Amino acid sequence: MQSNKLRVAIRATAATAVLGLASQAHAFSFSAGDIDASVYGYARLNMSYDIDENLANGVQAGNPNSITGSDIGGHFGASANQSRVGIRATNPDGVMVNVEGDFAPGTFRIRHAYGSYKGVLAGQTWSNYNSFVGSTPTLDFNGVVGNAGYQSRTAQLRYTTGAMSFSVEDPKSSVPNQRDSTPTFTARMENSGDSLSYSVAALVKQNAYDTGANDDSTVAFGVFGAAKFAISDMISLQGAINYVDGATNYLYLSGGSDAYLQGSSLENNSGMGGTLGTSIKLGGGSSINVAYGMTTLDDEGLAAGDTETNQNLFVNYMWTPVKNVMMGVEYGLFDTEKVGGASEDASRVMFAAQYNF
């Protein structure tokens, strides 16, 4: 047995910017007894200027669902709430535990809290109906409308074998007088070879409502595909496409509800979304990224004034002047269209600086 005295070292690990989020570039690693652990995270400043109307949330990110058409422009804001810290520990038997949090809502929150052993994962982490394979890096914390799957973390039990993973997850539903009586079941295959990386996934869940006097249920499902193709060492193309029926909470930033009542019957809302982007490495730690995304809902279950289509576009320049430091500037354009054809748009610019450890 090793002594309990902490032996601190600095260990380099991979860094990947996805949706404006970065994994640890360096972690403080140490051993305590027979446990190997690392502490990682970053400090980040986001600054935004909303040209048309104020879209910024607590981390200065934009959302097309926040567009009101007020035309009251000229809003500046800054925040360090996106900063985060995490710890990862592994014992000699291969049991790994990861707990991570950030300050995005303005107070500390848990992002990841899970353990894994021999392909079995239990706890809260990214939904299995999710992939970053087709994502283009943005400075905006929310990222591109229509990104593949559920772009957040959820409680789940997951099993992974090779390229396949299966999960039972906390259901994400939005129906009138909602009753969740079953989990969400998902399956995903994700792999890569040569210049192509890809991911495909499916989910099935139940939508149900119960007023005491009336009740009904439907079966909901979703499928997505995402891919990234490296044209050369400098240029890549990536994107995703996602279709849902009764699962609009898994259609990122669509703004829709899963189902609606037609008399006493529950009917599913359906929709689809997609993204397309390119990343160009310029050398010297700098890159240009262009990303577009959209979602559209079937208007059969929508009422006048409900969101039908959302879109956004990002163009950014990211620069790594020294290891563990990223800075960037970004232009974002957001557009939303309501049932009946009314549409509004808004644009904004953003600066970010991130220091990883």
JOHU-V902580 format. One record per pair of residues at least 12 apart in sequence whose C-alpha atoms are under 7 Angstrom apart, sorted by the first residue. I is the first residue (numbers start at 0). J is the second residue. Records with the same first field share a line. If there is no record, write none. Layout:
I = J  J
This chain:
0 = 32  33
1 = 32  33
2 = 32
3 = 31  32
4 = 31
5 = 29  30  31
6 = 29  30
7 = 27  28  29
8 = 27  28  29
9 = 25  26  27  28
10 = 25  26  27  28
11 = 24  25  26
12 = 24  25
16 = 136
17 = 134  135  136  137
18 = 135  136  137  138  139  140  141  142
19 = 136  137  138  139  140
20 = 140
23 = 39  40  355  356
24 = 323  355  356
25 = 39  355  356
26 = 38  39  356
27 = 39
33 = 90  91
34 = 88  89  90
35 = 88  89  90
36 = 87  88  89
37 = 86  87  88
38 = 85  86  87
39 = 84  85  86  356
40 = 83  84  85  355  356
41 = 82  83  84  353  354  355  356
42 = 82  83  353  354  355
43 = 79  81  82  352  353  354
44 = 78  79  351  352  353
45 = 58  59  77  78  79  350  351  352
46 = 59  76  77  78  349  350  351
47 = 59  75  76  77  348  349  350
48 = 73  74  75  76  347  348  349
49 = 72  73  74  75  346  347  348
50 = 72  73  74  346  347
51 = 70  71  72  73  345  346
52 = 69  70  71  72  73  74  345
53 = 72  74
54 = 66
57 = 78  80  103  104  105
58 = 78  80  81  103
59 = 76  77  78
60 = 139  140  141
61 = 141
63 = 309  333  334  335
64 = 254
66 = 343
68 = 343
80 = 102  103  105
81 = 101  102  103
82 = 101  102
83 = 100  101  102
84 = 99  100  101
85 = 98  99  100
86 = 98  99
93 = 116
94 = 115  116
95 = 114  115  116
96 = 113  114  115
97 = 111  112  113  114
98 = 111  112  113
99 = 111  112
110 = 124  152
111 = 123  124
112 = 124
118 = 158  159  160
119 = 157  158  159
120 = 156  157  158
121 = 155  156  157
122 = 154  155  156
123 = 152  153  154  155
124 = 152  153  154
125 = 151  152  153
126 = 149  151  152  153
127 = 166  185  187
128 = 148  149  185  187  200  201  202
129 = 147  148  149  150
130 = 147  148  198
132 = 196  197  198  225  226  227
133 = 225  226  227  237  238  239
134 = 146  237  238
135 = 237  276  277  278  288  290
136 = 288
137 = 315
138 = 329  351
143 = 291  292  311
144 = 251  252  292  293  294  310  311
145 = 250  251  252  272  273  274  292  293  294
146 = 239  251  273  274
147 = 223  225  239  240  241
148 = 223  241  249  250  251
149 = 249  250  251
150 = 251
153 = 168  169
154 = 168  169
155 = 167  168  169
156 = 168
162 = 188  189  190
163 = 187  188  189
164 = 186  187  188
165 = 185  186  187
166 = 184  185  186
167 = 182  183  184  185
168 = 182  183  184
169 = 182  183
170 = 182  183
171 = 248
172 = 248  257
173 = 256  257
174 = 208  256  257  258  259
175 = 208  259
176 = 208  209  210
177 = 207  208  209
178 = 207  208  209
179 = 207
181 = 204  205
182 = 204
183 = 202  203  204
184 = 202  203  204
185 = 201  202  203
186 = 200  201  202
187 = 199  200  201
188 = 200
194 = 228  229
195 = 227  228  229
196 = 226  227  228
197 = 225  226  227
198 = 224  225  226
199 = 223  224  225
200 = 222  223  224
201 = 221  222  223
202 = 220  221  222
203 = 219  220  221
204 = 218  219  220
205 = 217  218  219
206 = 218  219
213 = 263
215 = 264  265
216 = 265
217 = 265
219 = 244  245  246
220 = 243  244  245  246
221 = 242  243  244  246
222 = 241  242  243
223 = 240  241  242
224 = 239  240  241
225 = 238  239  240
226 = 238  239
233 = 279  280
234 = 278  279  280
235 = 277  278  279
236 = 276  277  278
237 = 275  276  277
238 = 274  275  276
239 = 273  274  275
240 = 272  273  274
241 = 271  272  273
242 = 270  271  272
243 = 269  270  271
244 = 267  268  269  270
245 = 257  258  267  268  269
247 = 269  270
250 = 272
253 = 294  295  309
254 = 306
255 = 306
256 = 268
259 = 300
268 = 297  300
269 = 296  297
270 = 295  296  297
271 = 294  295  296
272 = 293  294  295
273 = 292  293  294
274 = 291  292  293
275 = 290  291  292
276 = 289  290  291
277 = 289  290
284 = 318  319  320
285 = 317  318  319
286 = 316  317  318
287 = 315  316  317
288 = 314  315  316
289 = 313  314  315
290 = 312  313  314
291 = 311  312  313
292 = 310  311  312
293 = 309  310  311
294 = 308  309  310
295 = 307  308  309
296 = 308
298 = 338
302 = 338
303 = 338  339
304 = 337  338
305 = 337  338
306 = 336  337  338
307 = 336  337  338
308 = 335  336  337
309 = 334  335  336
310 = 333  334  335
311 = 332  333  334
312 = 331  332  333
313 = 329  330  331  332
314 = 329  330  331
315 = 327  328  329  330
316 = 328  329
323 = 354  355  356
324 = 353  354  355
325 = 352  353  354
326 = 351  352  353
327 = 350  351  352
328 = 349  350  351
329 = 348  349  350
330 = 347  348  349
331 = 346  347  348
332 = 345  346  347
333 = 345  346
